[in-house]
Amino acid sequence: MAPIFRRATKADLPAIIALLADDKLGQGREDAADPPNPAYLAAFAAIAADANQLLAVVEEAGRVIGCLQLSFIPGLSRLGMWRGQIESVRIAADQRGGGLGRQMFEWAIAECRTRGCGLVQLTTDKQRPEARRFYEGLGFIPSHEGMKLAL
């Protein structure tokens, strides 16, 4: 059965949160309790209400096996070019290495093209060197140094 790529629903939240928590970094910063922490519910409502946000899941045989968030960002630079920002990419541990990640990115990039984006960008945590290699294999180049300030 082929995976289905679709917009996430509120019912998908426990599965998405579990995916976000299922790695070394996520274990320390996510709360996989069920029912979901109210902060996740508020974030989902804000994402769902924003036409420039797309929280997507990949489903197979009724199970959510991947997720990502696309943000469509208008800008003045580069002649007013729109950008697609890919974040929170996760694949279920038992699905990694089988090509699903590549399929997810191909789907996400096609969504960005459909929305008129001229550029797709992402950030990756420096503690995830395997993710960086994966993104470079898809054609992403490390052209900028990302920085964050925790508030």
N, C-alpha and C positions, 0 to 999 in steps of 0.2 A: 504494500500500500504506500502510495506517494505521500510525503508530508504536505500538510496544508498550512499556508502562510496566511494569517489573518490578524485583524485588529483585536487586541485583548479586550476582554470583558471583565467586569468586577468579579465574576465567578472564577476567573483565572488567577486572581491575586495570590492565593496560597501557593499555587504551583510556581508562579513567578518569583515570589519571595524565597521559596525553597531553592530555586535555581541560583538566585543572587547570594544565598547564604552557603552554597555548596562549594566553597573553595577556601583556601588558607586565609585570604584577605576578608572574604565575606563573612566568615564565621565570627569574626570579631566586631563587625559593624552592622550586621543585619539581625533582625528579630523574627525568626521563623515560627513564632507562636501562632496557633489557630484558635480563635479567630484572629485575623490580622490586627496588628497594632493600629490604632486610629490614625497615626501619622501616615501610614501607607494608604489608608482609605482617602484621606484628604489629598494626598499627592495624586492618587488615581483620578479623583474628581477633577482636579486642576488640569491634568493631562487630557482627560476626556473632553473637557470644555474648551480646549485650545486647538483651533484649526491647524496650527503649525506644529502640533505634536502628534506622533503616532507611536503608541506602545503596541508592539506586535508580538505574537507568539507563533511558534511552529508546533503543530499538533499532528500526531500520528496515532491512529487507532484509538482516538479519544483521549490521548494523554499529551499534555504540554511537555515538549522535549527541548524547547529552546525559546529564547526571548531576546528582544532588543528594543531600544527606543530610538526613534528618529525625530530630530528637531529640524524644522525647516526655518532657516535664519535669513531674513532679508538684510542686505547691507548696501552701503554706498560705494565701497571700494570695488574695483574691477568692474566699473560701469554699472553699478547697481546689481551685481550678481547675487543670486540666492545660493546659500550653502546648505548642504545636508550634513547634520552632525549625527554620528552613530555612537550610541552610548549603551551601557548596561547589557552587553552581549554575553549571553550564557547558553551553553549547551549541556544537557543532562550528561552526567559522567559516563553512563553506559552507552551514550550515542557519539562520543568524541572519537575522532579519527576516521570516521566513515564518510566524510564529505558533506555533512549537514552544515557545518560552518560556512563552507564555500557557497552552498546553495542559499543560505541565509543572506550572505553578503551580496550575492548576485541579485536576489530579490530586493534587498534594501537599496542597492544602487539603482536598480530599475525604477523603484518608487521615487528616488531623488530626481532622476531624469524626467519622469512623468510630471513632477512638480516644478520643473523648469530650473533645477539647480545646475550650476556650472561647475560645482566642486563638491566633493564629499570629503569630510574630515572626521577624525576621531582622535581620542587620546587613549593611551594605554599605560597602565601602572608599570613603573620600572621594575617592580618585583615580579613581573610576568614576561620574562624574555621569550617564552614559547609563543605568547600572543603576538609579540612584536614580529617574530619571524613569520607567523601566519599572515599578518597584515601586509608585510613586505612582499610575501609570495602572491598576494592578491593585486600588487601593483602600487600600494600606498608607499609613499616615501617620507622619511623622517625629516621634513623640511623646516620644522619649527621646534623650539623647545617649549613645552607647556609648563605652566607654573600655576600653583594654587595657593590660596590663603584660607585657612580654616577660620571660620567665624563662630 
